[in-house]
């Protein structure tokens, strides 16, 4: 019975990983395209930032959409590759650390940027912890010996 529940726990972790990877992918693609299309208007408090920041924001929006596509690629693999999840999560965490550096150097940004930083800092450890969940579930399923006719009845 305990082995059964451990298997369920691994499958639940794997489903959580796949769901979070998909959510990250779709969210990042949508946010990235939003920034490409709207430029400075997509950044709270930056509508009058000028053409240089608008150009940078639209470029980075395209890069962010590509980052989202990488998450979607990872979510569609079977199993979801732990190395890809860890790499993508490291980039996500680096972005959050960049926000904290900006806070320390430049001061308090728009409240929405602080909320994003909190989300990024909270979600990164969860993603790191789940990174190998699908690979572990697949390995456990493959490690079981095949059932014979005498064991099924």
Residue pairs with C-beta under 8 A, 6 or more apart in sequence:
7 140
10 133
10 136
10 137
10 140
11 137
13 130
13 133
13 136
13 137
14 79
14 80
14 133
14 134
14 136
14 137
16 130
16 133
17 80
17 85
17 127
17 130
17 131
17 133
17 134
18 75
18 80
18 134
20 123
20 126
20 127
20 130
21 71
21 72
21 74
21 75
21 80
21 85
22 71
22 72
22 75
24 68
24 71
24 88
24 92
24 127
25 68
25 69
25 70
25 71
25 72
25 73
25 74
25 75
26 68
26 72
27 68
28 64
28 65
28 67
28 68
28 71
29 65
29 68
29 69
29 72
30 68
31 61
31 64
31 65
31 68
32 61
32 62
32 63
32 64
32 65
32 66
32 67
32 68
33 61
33 65
34 42
34 61
35 42
35 43
35 57
35 58
35 60
35 61
35 64
36 58
36 61
36 62
36 65
39 54
39 57
39 58
40 46
40 47
40 48
40 49
40 50
40 53
40 54
40 57
41 47
42 57
42 61
43 49
43 57
44 110
44 112
44 113
45 109
45 110
46 53
46 57
49 57
67 88
67 91
70 84
70 88
71 88
73 84
74 80
74 81
74 84
74 85
74 88
77 84
78 134
78 138
79 134
79 135
79 137
79 138
80 133
80 134
80 135
81 135
82 131
82 132
82 134
82 135
85 127
85 130
85 131
85 132
86 128
86 131
88 127
89 124
89 127
89 128
89 131
92 120
92 123
92 124
92 127
93 120
93 121
93 124
95 120
96 117
96 120
96 121
96 124
99 109
99 113
99 116
99 117
99 120
100 117
102 109
103 109
103 114
103 117
108 114
